[in-house]
Amino acid sequence: MSDTTFTPRVFSGIQPSGNLHLGNYLGALKRFVDWQAKDMETIYCMVDLHAITVWQDPKDLQKSTRELCAGFIAAGLDPEKSILINQSQVPEHAQLAWIFNCVARMGWMQRMTQWKDKAGKNAQNASLGLFAYPALMAADILVYHATHVPVGEDQKQHLELARDIAAKFNHDYGVDFFPLTEPVIEGAGTRVMSLRDGTKKMSKSDVSDASRINLTDDADTIAKKIRKAKTDPDALPSEAEGLEERPEARNLVNIYAAMNSQSVDQVLADVGGKQFSEFKPMLAELSVEKMSPITTEMTRLMQNQDEIDKILTRGSERARAITAPILRQTYEIVGMVPPAEI
Ligand code: AQP
């Protein structure tokens, strides 16, 4: 365990790989906004270096990065309060990742379920970057000495690996330099499931657009997708235990709770006994009420790309004031010769 007290600092990121969806919003973005309201430094990142671990069309990547920045701001992140950055504009992320590539072990990476899922049976043909993804993620966090990382449940294993990397670095070099960062996985929205299959995570890469609500969907599309969401024939229970064997029902109740910043028990106290024919329109109305202003604001912001680019440039300057000294100290610990002052 680390004895050093680190200044509380929040870091998290989202890949600009298109199709920003309700899972990203409830599992990550909405919670980023909640953390911004606390008295802590908050840093949020568009992780484009992660996105290219699988092929991205260069033009789409630029558009998606700016769109994601617009989404961050439209959802309530204030570039004056939070540091908003594009990962590739802060080179210390990739520089620290190389050091961590030399700390992490092959066996640790091979155990990552996201690697197994994404590389699938064709692992020999997957990029080296996809394999090393969790070491870059550890660097994203630790290059800020971040202490809190709000993420969805799917990122839990990667965060545990970041702690393993920090602990091994500290042990190997006999220092207490990197914090053992706490994953913050809380609330009803940390695992939003597909609207077509309650056992599958809502995901950008699902071929079925009906499986997810995109942040770019208009009000009619949102309402239609919820109306068509898979459910079962029973009425809603009055207590959470009644959802145990009902993945689709549980998912819709979780979405309602997360969207309305309530607990599942609070929602069920209100809607227990209702049929889906009654609950779905309630969910659709709530979703449109919460999501439509974000979509409208995103569209408006996207018309002013210069403004977005300036926000990112300013964010990277503020970020580098934190990351450059931490990288310099890391290099010293590792034994790199520092550049001479001329
Ligand atoms: N379904 C989800 N429910 C809750 N949280 C989710 N997150 C992603 N999907 C869900 C959270 O969103 C943040 C950013 O995720 P990412 O950019 O790393 O994207 P991802 O996990 O790769 O998203 P997808 O949709 O799952 O992409 P593909 O289809 O490429 O695998 C993270 O905090 C994540 O937990």
Residues whose N, C-alpha, C, O or C-beta is under 5 A from the ligand:
A	BS01	AQP	G13 I14 Q15 G23 N24 G27 A28 P150 V151 G152 E153 D154 Q155 G189 T190 R191 V192 M193 K201 M202 S203 K204 S205 D206
